[in-house]
Amino acid sequence: MKLRIKLDHLMKERGLTQRELSEEAGVRQAAISQLARGYVSRISIDHIERIATALNITDINELITLVDNEEDA
């Protein structure tokens, strides 16, 4: 299993840029960029909480999901 962060999709759905989300969430734009592209090996719980709050997410499944490794191929 692999963790997938659906941040890029959520930003597009809400019409937000990385910069706008960064300002709303109080998270560095570089961190938002890495999360949106899926280039992270560790996730800051604080960042996820701030992003979820900024995006008004009440169900973490909207932001993070587990997928089979085969689905990534």
Secondary structure by P-SEA (a helix, b strand, c coil): cbbbbaaaaaaaaacccaaaaaaaacccaaaaaaaaacccccccaaaaaaaaaaacccccccccccccccccc
